Amino acid sequence: MAASFRLAVAVTCALVLVTASQGLQVGYYKKSCPRVEHIVRDEVKKFVYKNAGIGAGLIRMLFHDCFVQGCDGSVLLDPTPANPQPEKLSPPNFPSLRGFEVIDAAKDAVEKACPGTVSCADIVAFAARDAAYFLSRFYVKIDMPAGRLDGRVSNASEALDFLPPPVFNITDLVGSFAAKGLDTEDMVVLSGAHTIGRSHCSSFVPDRLAAPSDINASFANLLRRRCPANPTPGNDPTVNQDFVTPNALDNQYYKNVLAHKVLFTSDAALLTTPATAKMVLDNANIPGWWEGKFKKAFVKMSQIEVKTGMQGEVRKNCRVVN
């Protein structure tokens, strides 16, 4: 989708976001399933403490879910004969998106405690929130509202339409986020999640290394040593997105942006306007600044185009519609 069209629909989408999010509330399951958030957190903890990358995947999963069909668990749906190409098989998600087994484990545990009560969409939001909590060493503590319903539509082509690719420039990025009711600061703040996780070489090779005018020379050489010149599905290694504190959700990403030691064109793009460059500086240099902004932007993102009422359902199995 063209950036100009995203900008054109931004106001409409922002209104939809405000309207749809009115049904969400913190403590939504206090009476119907009082232990749900503890159950999900326990499952997330098991996986994240074994592999921090799973936590990074869960945070990314919420972003990838919410930008396509809203925060409705549509990214979880498996292919079927009727729908052979759901979101999870789209290039932005396959094979890189991780954490599906965590959602399955959490859903199974929740169903045992409260059958047919908690949506998969809410479990995705809780799991992402909890992953942020553990990976930040308990610093990023988010009050996550709930009340989302699960969607019934999942289309791989829509993931390509709405998920911003790593080659986007600043205009494209702002437009992409605006189309989902998120402003420029939200975009800069949420980009900070690139401080954790890994990326396949094909996500930035050869684009970033072909004409590396805005990348640190030694960092570019490091990437060339780690990545083949022409990555293929059979030869596409992964590298840390943050080489300094790869398993910590912190503000190191912004220091990396300032040092020109980031993987994606979209990361480097944050320095290409005075306004976004100032945000990068503040997030890098003011203690606690980014973490506080991230909590608010994360909740705002989790409210994109949520489904309520007759728009959705509570799936029994997160991988298939009822």
N, C-alpha and C positions, 0 to 999 in steps of 0.2 A: 504494500500500500504506500502510495506516495506521501512524503512528509507534508506536502501542502494539504492533502485531504485529512491527514491526522489533525492538523491545526484547525481545519474547518469544523471538525466534529468535536473539538476539545470541550467547548462550552456545554454542548449537549451531553457528552459523556460525564462531565463533572456533575451535572444535575442528576443524571442517573445514579452516579455514585452516592451522592448525598441522600437521594430518595431510598435507594436499595439498602443502604447501611443503617437506616433507622430501625430495622428489626433486630439488629445485633446488640448484644449487651454482655458485659463482663459478668461471669457467674450464671450464664444462661442455663446451665444444667444443674444448678444448685439443688433443685428438688427432684428432677427426673433422673439424674445420674450423678450424684454428688461426688463420686470418686473419679470421674472420667479424666480430669486433668492430671491427677496423680498417676493414674494407670498409664496414660500416654507418656508422661515424663519418665516413668520407670523403664518403659520399653526403649525410649530414645536414649536414655542413659546407657543401657546395656550395649547398644550398637555404637554409640559415639565414643565411649571409652575404649572400645576395641579398635575403632578406626575413625579418626577425626574427619576423614573424607566423606563418610556417610552423613555427618552433620552438615557439612558444606552442601551436600546433595539435597538435603531436606530444605535448607534455606532457599536454594535455587529452585526446588520443586514448587514452593509456594509462588515465587515470582512467575515461573513458567505456567502454572495453573491459572493464576489471576489475570494474566495478560491475554488469555485465550478463553473466551466464553465466560469470563469472570471467575471468581474464586468458588468453583463448584465441583472440584474433584474430577473434572473432565480429563485431566492429564493421566489419571489412573486407569482409564478404561482400556482393556485389552482388545486386540483385533477380533472380529467375528466375521462370518461369511457375509452378513449384511453390511458390515463396516470394516473392511480389511485394512484401512489406513487411518487409525485414530491418531490423536496428538502425539502419543508416546513414541510413534514410529517416524515422526517428522525429523528431518535432519537436525534441527536445533535440540532435539531431545534424545535421539537415538544415534549412537549407543551411549552417550555421555551422561544422561540424567540418571541419578542414583537415589536409592532410599526407598524404593517400592516395597522391599521386604519389611522395612520398619513400619510402614503404614499397614501392611497386612497383619503383622504381629500385634500392633496396637488395636486394630479393628477387631481381631479375634478376641483379645482380652476384654475390650469394651463390650462386645456382644455377649460375652459370658456374664458380665455384671449387669448390663442394661440392654437387653435385646431390642433391636429396632428403634433405638432412641437417638443415637449420635451419628451425625452425617460424616461421611468420609471427608468432605470439604473442611469441616471443623477439625477433624483429626489431622489433616495436612497443616492447617494453621497452627494448631497446638504443637505439633511436632517441629515445625520450623521455629516457633517461638522457643521451644525447649532446647533445640540445637544451638540457637544463638546464646542462650543462657549458659550452657556448658562450655561452648567454645570461647566465650568471653571470660571464662573463669568466674562465672556467676555475677559479672558486672552488668550485663545487658539483661535486665529483668523487665519483661513486657507483660502488661495486663492485656490479654488477648480476648476481645469480645467474640461471641459465638452466636449461632442461630442460622448459619448458612444451610442451604439444602444442596443436594447433589444434582448435577445436570445430567441430561440424557443424550447430549450431542457432543461428539468429539471428532474433529476433522483435522488431519495432518496439514492440509493446505492453510488452515487458519493460523497454525503455529508459525508458518513461514510469513504470513501476512502481518502478524502483530508482535512477534518477539524481535526486539532490536538485535541485529547481528553485530558481531565484533568489528565490522568495517564501517559502521556508521560514523558520520561526522557530527559535530555539535548540533547543527540544525536538525538533522534527522533524529538525534536522540531526544531533543526537546520536544519535537513533534510527536514522537512515538509515546512518550510519557504523558504528554498533554492529552492525547487521544484517550487515555485511560483516567483522566481526572487528576493527574499528578503534575506538580509544577517543576520548574527547573531545579530548585533546591532539593526536592524529593529525588530527582534523578541523580544528582551529584551524591547525595547521602546514600542512596540505595546502591550506587556503584561501589561503595565501600565494601560491600560483601565480597568483592574480588580479592579481599585480603586473605581468604581461605579457599581451599579446594585446588584442583588441578585442571589443566586444559590440554586438550589434544593439540599437537603441533599444527594440524591442518586448520585450526581456528585462527592462526596468525601467520602461518607460512604459506606462500611467500610474501604476502602483502606487507607485513611489517619489516621484513628483512631485505626486501628488494631495493627500496630507496629509504634507508634508515636515517633520514635527516633529523627526526625527532626522537631518536632512541639512543641511549648511552652506548658508545662503541663497544666497551667491554661486555656489557650485558647482551648486546646483539651477537657478539662472538660466542658467548656462553650458550645462547639459544641455538646457534648454528652447530655447535658441538653436540647438543642434545637432540636436535631434530634433523630429519632428512630434508634435503632440498625440495623434494616433491613428495610429501606424505601421501600414502595410499591406505586404503582400509586395512591392508595386511601389514603396514609399516607406518604406524601413526602413534608414536609414543606420547606420553603425557609429561607435563612439567608443572611445578608449583606456580600458582599465580602470584604468590608472594614468596620470594626466596629468603626473606629475613625472618618472619614469624609465620611460617606456612600453616600452622595448625591453630592459630589464635585469631579470634574475631576482635580486631583492634584497629587503630587508625594508621597502621603502618602503610596501608595502601596509598594514602595521600602523600606520605613521604616518598614512596616509590614513584608516584606520578611526578612529583617535583624533581626527582632525580632522573627522570626519563628512563625508568627501569620497570616498565609495565608491558604486558603482552599485546594488548589490543589497540587498534586505531581508536576505538571508542574510549579507551582509558586515556590515551594521550590527548584526545579531543577536549578534555576538561580544562586544558590550559589555553585553549584557543580563543576564549573571550574573557574580557576583564572580570565580568561578574562571576563566571564559574571558576576562574583562576583564584579569585579572592576566597571563594568557598573552599577550594582545595587547601589554600594556605591556612584558613581558620581550622579546618578539620585536622590538619596535620600538626598544628602548633598549640592549640588551646586544649589543655587537659580536660577530658570529659565532654568536650563540645560535640564531637561526632557521635559518641554513644547516646547522648541525650536526643540528638536529632534523629538518629537511626530508630530509636524506639517509636517515635511518633510517625515517621515515614513508613515503618514496617506495618503498623496498625492501619494506617491510611491505605496502603497497598492491599492489605487483607480484606478490605471492604469494597473492592472493585466489583461492580455489577453482580452483587450476590443475588442468589435466587431464594425467594421466599414464597410461601403460599402454594399455589398450584404450579409454580414455575419449575419445581423440582421434587425430589424425593429423598428418603433416607435409605441408601442402598444397604442390602444385607451383605453383599460382597463388593468391595471397593472396585474390583476389576470388571464388573458387569452391571448393567442396569437391572432393575427388578423385573 
